[in-house]
Amino acid sequence: MSRYRWISPTKCLETMDFFSHIKSKSYQESEKLLFDAVASGAIKGMLNNEVVPKAHIGIYLSLYSQDKGNPQGNVLPPDLALCYDDLCAVFDRPSIDNRKRGRPKREHSGWTEDRKLAFEMHKMMQKGKARSAAHAARIFVEAGLVSGAGTPESRAKRLERTFRKHYSS
C-alpha cells in the first residue's frame, strides 16, 4: 500500500459534487471528466494493491471498455481505486487559472529616487559643491536622503552607479 487515500470511482463521482466548478455539470459530464483525468495519468490508479503506471493506465482502460462492450469508453472499472489527493489536486481549483507565468518582474526596475538624487548630484558637481560623484553620493547618504537597505558605503556606491549610468560620458 502507499500513503495515499484510495477510493472507488463511484465514490470519486459522489465527492466531485463538492468541487465548485463541477457543481453545475451533469453526472455524465462529471464521469467523462474523471475518465479523462485518469486516462491522462493526472489521477493515480491502484489495481490489486499495485499503483498502475501512467503509461499503462490508458491501455488498461481501453481494454476494460472493449471487454465490457462499452461504446462510449468513459466508464471506469469498479475494481480500480483512485487517489483522493490527486482528485482534489485536479478538480478542486478555481475555474480561472490565475497562476503567474513567465519571467518574474524585477523588483527595483528604476530606483526613481536614485535617479532624482543623481540629477541633484549632477547639479552639485556643476556648482562645485562636490568634487566627484563619490563625494556627492557620500553627502547624500550622510544627510539620510538615500533609501534602501545596506551599509552607507553600499548605498553610496549604488547612487554613484546610477549617476554614472545616466550622466557620465
N, C-alpha and C positions, 0 to 999 in steps of 0.2 A: 504494500500500500504506500501511499505518499501522504504528504502533509496537507493536501488539498481536500476540500469537501466535495464529494461526488454525489450528484443527484440524477434521477432518471429524466429522459426528455419530456415526459408529460409534466413532471414537477417543474422543469425549467419553463415550460409554456405557461404554467399557472403563475409562476413568480414574475414572468415578463410583464404581466399586467401592472405591476407596481412601478415600472420604469416610465418616466414622464413622457417621453416622446413616442412610446409604443402604445399608450393607453387607447388612442383613437383607432388603432388598427384592428382588423378582424382576426379571428383565430387562424384562418388560413394564411393571412399575410404574416402573422407572427411566426407560424410554423415554417413558412418559406424563409423568413429572415434568420431563424435559428438554424435551419438546414444549411443555408449558405455560409453562415459563420462557422459551423462545424466543418463543412466541406473545404473551406479555405484554410482551416487549421488555426483560426483565431481562438476557438474554444477547444481545449483538450478533451479527448475522449478516452475512456477506460473500458476495456473488454477483458473479462476473466482476470481481474486484478492486475492487468498489464496496461500501461499507457500506450495508446496507439500512436505511432509517429505521424507527423504531419504529412509525410509523403504517402503513407498508406491509408489514411482516413478517407480520402476521396475514392480510392479503389474499393474499400470495404463498403462504403455507402452505395456505390453503383452496383456492386454485386448483390447487396441486400435488396435494392429496388428491382433488379432483374429477377431475383429469386421469388419475390412476392408478386411479380407481375404488376408493379405499380407504374402506370404510365407517367404520372407527374414527376416521380423521382425526388420528392421533397419530404418523405416520411422517414423519420429516424427510427432505427431499430430499438425496441424496448430494453434489450439487454445491454445497450451502450450507456455507460454512465458519463455524465458531462461535468466538467469542473465549474463549480459555482463562482469561484473567484474570476475566472475568465468570462463567464456570463455577465457578471457585474461590470467588468472592465470594458466589454464590448458594447453593452446596451445601456448602462447607467451613465450616459454622457449627456451633456446638453445637445440639443438638436443643431445648434450653430457651433461650429468648431472655431473657437476663439484663441487657439494656440498661436503664439507668435512664431513667425518663420523668418528665415534669412539671417543675415549677419546682425548682431546686436549693435544698437546705436552707440556712438561714442558719448560718454558722459560729459566730457569737457570739450565740446566741439569748437569753442571760440574763446573762452575766457574773456568775455566782453569787458569786465573790469580791468583786466590786464591790458587790453588794447587801449582803453581810456587812459590808464596810467602811462602807457608807452607814449601816447601823444603828449602827455604832460612832461614826460622825461625829455622828449624832443624839444619842447619849448624851453625847459630848464637849461638844456645844453646850448641852445641858441642864445639865450640871455646871459650865459656864463655862470649860472648858479651851480652847475655841476661840471666836474672835469671830464667825466666819462659816463658811459651808460651804467657801468657797475656802481659808480659813485651815486648816481641819481637813483638807482634801484635801492641801494642801501638807505638812502634818505627816506624813501617812501616806506620801506619796511620798518625803520626806526620810528616813523610817525604813526605806524599802525594802519596804514591805508591799504596794504596788500592782504587780501583774504586768502583762505585756504589752509590746508594742513602742511606740516613740515616745519623744519627749523627755519630761523630767519635767513640763513645762508641759502637754503634751497628755494625759499620764496623769492629772494633777490635774484638768484640765477634764473628762475622761471621768468621773472619780469624782464630780465636782461635779454633772454632768448626771444621773448615776444617783441621787444624793442628792435632787436637785430633783424628779426623776420620781416618787420613792417617798415623800418626806417633806415636800414643800412644799405649801402650801395654795393 
